[in-house]
Amino acid sequence: MPPPPPEVRAPRGQWSLIYLACCVLAVLVMALLYWFSSRFNVRMGA
């Protein structure tokens, strides 16, 4: 009987870079939304 084929796994370093890029992108989007909301703060009503 032949041995089972080895599992193909993604390198762990690549996943950490993708995770880091997603976190940085999320922080940038939150900062941009904060800047827009503070810059264009329109008071409604009286």
NORZI-V982607 format. One record per helix or strand of 2 or more residues. SS is the DSSP state (h for helix, s for strand). FROM is the first residue (numbers start at 0). LEN is the number of residues. If there is no record, write none. Layout:
SS;FROM;LEN
SS;FROM;LEN
This chain:
h;11;28
